[in-house]
Amino acid sequence: MPLKRSIQQALGVLRTLPGRLFLLSAGLLIVIFALQVTAGLPPIVDLFRKVVRLAFLVSVVWLFGRAFLRGQRQWLWAVRRKLILSYVFFGVFPVALIVVFVLVAGLFLYMNTATYLFQTGYQNIVDDVALVAETAAVEIGQNPSAAAEVLARKYSSRQSMYPAMSLAAIRRVSGNTFESVAAGPWRHLPAPVSIPDWLLNRPGGFKGTLALVTSGTADERLLIRAVVPNADGLEFVVVDLPVDSDVISRLNDSTGARIESVTFTSLARTATPLVGTADVVPAKKSTPSPAESGSLIGFSRTIAIMDFIDWSTGVPGRAPIVLDAPVGQLYDRMASAQSGGAQLLDAANLKLALLVLAGLFLVIQVSAFIGGVALARRITSAVHFLFYGTARIGQGDFTHRIPIGGNDQLGDLAGSFNNMSASIEHLRHVERDKLRLDEELQIARRIQRSLLPSAVPQVPGLCIADLCEPAMEVGGDYYDFFPLGPRQLGVLVADVSGKGTSAALYMAELKGLMLALSRRHRSPRALLVELNDLLADHLDNRSFITMTYAVIDLDAGTLTCARAGHTPLLVCREGASRVVVPDGMVLGLRLPGAAERFGEILKEHTQPIQPGDVIVLYTDGITEAMNMEGDLFGDTALSRVVSAHCDLDAAGVRERVLRDVRAFVGEAEPHDDMTMVVLKVQDAA
């Protein structure tokens, strides 16, 4: 039955569009292969074969993709197959990356080697041409009247090696007047009759490459030219060697690299008759040898950069040259350069050795794969019990236990599974409690954020800056602003005992009471007394609130405040800070006689204010900030910072205080909320 089902599935896949494309392209490839073996293929059929091959590859990739998408869950469901796949990832892919790395490194090495061999062979020809020019210049300098005879003799001696070599002797008569004699064919261009200005006073003359364009034709090549002056600098010997098919063949024989094309740069695009205007110079390719045709793809061509000179101006340029340099041919040239021409391995034997090593490596990989599959079978036989146990746990049977089959890690895993099933119920209770606490903290955080001011009020003549940084997700600090008139403002800073949802709810209650009482009382003391009476009936025995409430009247130029057990106020004027500490006790104490005692102790403080005064209200999280050694920041340090920077605006004072507190604390964790309100009087008239 499984075999029959598999056959039916395969037939169903072949009925799809990619399946039909696969069958059609595979059939056509078989027919074309048979024709190629028996009778050969014309060019049009060869092109059709390439199209069919592309269609076959597309169909294979398409079918593989469909099979992977449809069967990946079923195939990867088994742990054994996943282990095998993991071996492929960890064992095969790194090897593939190493192979790619070796190929890329070999490609770069091949390119540099081929370029070096070509440049060396090319430079040898340039040096050979320069040597002809130098010897001719010496002989002509000894006997100037025999210049034509010397040139003819030099050409005759080199004609068999360089048939296209051309020579000329140019003598400077006066100024820009020259006389010249020539020898050689001079088929590439007319013999030069003058020397350009950039070369006249150049010591040692010139040897190098020019970009050659034959006037009126499409023949574009490189030109090797050597110019050597005699001792008096009035006689010049010019030797030209066009890089034609003979020179290219000689380079190929000596270096293993053949010039295919040359690309001239924009510096070569001038109006001089010697410099070309075409981009690409096609090379004449000969029929490749068997060694060349067997070269690896990607190891048969490279690019060399050739420097050339504009003859009329002396401006240099660079010409990329495409080289046909099969790696086997390069290897044979390098191996033949050994002492006595002895070779350890030729190109064919080297390929055979590499194939043997590749086969040995493949055998090792296959053996390792078979061993990995066998080990995976042993491991997965014990995984079944774990799978069955987890299924029972998923059904709610926490009493199920799986057998411990050995003392290896799988046996330890079975024991851990049994312990886990016993503690899952406890963990479920812990998770429910944690979710409840997290939800409560989220509620408290939203409540607290809604209670704090979204922005400081805009009061003419008063600059305000606020700060509130909770030590945990939900803090107990609270501050608020209550507009009492166009130029009157009530400011509240409080600290609710406790954290979490209870503190957030008490802050909500405090805010509601303050919104109502701030409209009824302009006296901070009267407001706090009534607020204490209301809160004492609602707070529990373990909760209380410390608070400072201040009323700033810019029209009257006064600051009135009352303090219910809270931290002092700071008032800074002209660089001197004063600590304002009116008497008072905490709000909301549910003790016998606490309400009467609260009214007796609470005092109200009023003082004048003027432009430039800085008023700071804060909680104990500022002054009790603790460093790693357990030292506190303190009120004295806070007064010193405010006094030193009271010339800044309110935001500047806040930032200086916060910076000094953080520098003092360092890496220590915050243990309390930090809340601060800074007010600076700008115009109290």
Secondary structure, DSSP 8 states (H G I E B T S, - for coil): -HHHHHHHHHHHHHTSHHHHHHHHHHHHHHHHHHHHHHT---HHHHHHHHHHHHHHHHHHHHHHHHHHHHHHHHHHTSHHHHHHHHHIIIIIHHHHHHHHHHHHHHHHHHHHHHHHHHHHHHHHHHHHHHHHHHHHHHHHHH-GGGHHHHHHHHHHHHTTT-TT-EEEEEEEEETTEEEEEEES---SS----S--HHHHT-TT-EEEEEEEE-TTS--EEEEEEEEEE-TTSSEEEEEEEE--HHHHHHHHHHHS-EEEEEB--GGG-SSSTTS---SB---------HHHHTS-TTSSEEEEEEEEE-TTT--EEEEEEEEE--HHHHHHHHHHTSGGG--SS-HHHHHHHHHHHHHHHHHHHHHHHHHHHHHHHHHHHHHHHHHHHHHHHHTT-TT-------SSHHHHHHHHHHHHHHHHHHHHHHHHHHHHHHHHHHHHHHHHHHHS-SS---BTTEEEEEEEE-SSSS--EEEEEEEEETTEEEEEEEEESS-HHHHHHHHHHHHHHHHHHHHH-SSHHHHHHHHHHHHTTTS-TT--EEEEEEEEETTTTEEEEEEEB---EEEEETTEEEEE------B---STTHHHHHHHH--EEEEE--TT-EEEEE-HHHHT-B-TTS-B-HHHHHHHHHHHTTTS-HHHHHHHHHHHHHHHHTT----S-EEEEEEEES---
